[in-house]
Amino acid sequence: MALLQISEPGKSTDPHNRKLTIGIDLGTTNSLVASVISGEAKILEDNNYRLIPSRVLYEQGQILVGNDIPNHALTISSVKRLIGKKKDDIDADNIALELADSNEIFIQTPQGYKSPIQVSSDILKKLKKIASDYFGDEIYGAVITVPAYFNEGQRQATKEAAKLAEINVLRLINEPTAAAYAYGLDSKKEGVFVVYDLGGGTFDVSVLQFNEGVFEVIATNGNSSLGGDDFDQIIKNYLINKYKFNSQSLKDQAKLNLIAKDIKEKLSSQDTINETIRFNNQDYQIDTSLSEIEELFTPLVDKTIQCVKNALNDANLSTDEIDGIIMVGGSTRMPTIQNHIKKFFNQDLLNDLNPDEVVAIGAARQASVLSGQANDDTLLLDVTPLSLGIETMGDLVERIIPRNSTIPIAKAQEFTTYKDGQTMMKIHVVQGEREKVSENRSLGEFIVKDIPPMPAGAAKIKVTFQVDANSLLTVSAEEQTTGIKTAIEIKPSYGIEESEIRKMLEDSFTNAENDKKFRSLAEVIVDANQILELTEKAIQDDKQLLSESEKSTIERCMNNLKSEITKKNTSKIKLATDELNNASMSFAQKRMDNSIYSSLTGKNINEINK
Amino acid sequence: MEFFDIYEIEPSFSISESELKNKYLVLQKKYHPDRFAHSNIEQQKAALINSSLINDAYQVLKDDIKRAKYLLECNEIEITNHTNPEFLIKQMEYEEKIEDHRHDKSELVSIQKELQEELEQYKVNLETNFNKKDFERASKQINEFIFIDKLHLKIKEKINQLD
């Protein structure tokens, strides 16, 4: 008699009914893809490589990703540092990439300009292919990890990249949370843990409590533009200053980045370096030590420690209440980091896991749970990293959801009209911890229309913020007396879809008239200063043409524009420039008329009528 | 009293933190969107709303001040902004004391302890008044409680900065 076959709980025996899920760690330097196979989370290899460099090479006719790229080819790398950002947000000098001259970030490639979203989606496509080749089957869905300190725009852009790669995103989860999940499940430990996650381009710290299968994030902090790359930059500058490395071109910069990275990695296992480095047909003798370089690193390490302090403070915990420190990210291999963190917590660190792989392993486990196929009772409870609020009168932020709120979360607040008969209200959504609107990140604006005319303060507009389990925000507003609803979903690039971005990009290069949207901050400031100068001179020359009230209006607009210039917000400067233009229009007209008359003086009637 | 209903506990200022936490985890394990990631859209939406509500209620119930305010709100008691002159003087004395010793960590720590004891006392008084259903008196105390709590936070920040 044949034995009865009994399948694993929650697993289907029918291969056509199984839902293949993967976990993706989309890193700044390296990416990984993992999956739970027969109950075990495994890294899926790409021709025996476990790490897939997050590099893309665009050539005529083909796109190469990661390990497929021939050695020494100059590629697009560290694109995660650019995703969901504007040109104003980045330090273009530290990026060895040719960027388009536009407000949005576009990278020049032999296949034309590519947005960071497109580059990321090409990496994601490769990861998906590694998985589907491994299984010989379609992938049902993926959990993709993002830095905990990623803001709304960066998260939306990552999701957009996944959509372009045709990946069904089951969940975006935070990298330190994924790592803690993998570690907690393996070690079966309980208590309060700190995850210190220093990657290639991002830094996160999360404080979590593990309790009976629930992994609860208590507080998180970080810096989404601080990582191993910044340590490389320090070594690069050190080489340029001390050893007079001469780098002119972008290609030199990129080569020098690699040399710096190599030195950093060597100093993780040896105390001194004495070697000759050949660079641009010249030999450079390098004699340096770990202690010399470590001193240069101190400001960066201190920055991370400040984030750790902030997170502990928000969690209302002191260092001696922490049961373990989990080190994640390749950059935590640096002895400097290890020593400082050990000293700060006054305890040994948990290094018994692979800092490169643990995030992908956690993501794969979570993907398997979310597909409903794993028989699992564990739960991740995460938080919003940054406060969310809206602009109120006088450039001030009214906070609606404070940072470190457990998600999902919905909060509503009522607002009212400022003027009698007001029929519209602008809702400006911002993210960040500062008091002033202009110092936070603007996520988008929308307008509640058709408010019935009422005396000031009578209308009641209920604004609801809903943050879902992916930490993505939806804002809706409802006028209470009429029930009129307006809703927005915060999209990358302030509501611009990827396809629209592409169209805008094409337009901007072919249609000069259409490039207003791409005007950089610098240009707007130049225009603003020009009109300020002209107006100033005009008032000096022809103030007799102005009434007292006209003069004071123009001066008020000038002062407003001057203050907007210092705040560096492109659209606000434009607005203030337009206001000044409008206010001074009749003055300009009068001056023009006047100059015509004066140029006519001395000519006789006959000549004028000719 | 919706928030208390969700957690199936009697509306009261006195609350067992550990019991609340246990119920919170039980509820989230049941209603969190992760439990419905493979379900249909309607169920996913319901999970989002339920789980958000469970979180919101937990934030209110676990915090002494928010819970007290919520209880007053449910009993339709307005929180009076009136502060008695005695408390105003106390308020000023504390502010001055903190300012005078802003560089002296040990002095600040001892003020912090003092404030902590005050907070405990307020909590006991609030408990008594809520139990007696004397909402008027509770509403007067809550203002002072909020003030002392803010001061306590401020001094903690100052101590952290000196570290």
Interface residues (C-beta under 8 A of the other chain):
Chain A: K19 L170 R171 N211 E212 V214 K309 N313 Q366 V369 L370 S371 G372 D377 L379 L380 L381 S405 T406 I407 P408 I409 A410 K411 Q466 D468 A469
Chain B: L25 Q28 K29 H32 P33 D34 R35 A37 H38 S39 L48 I49 S51 S52 L53 N55 D56 Y58 Q59 N160
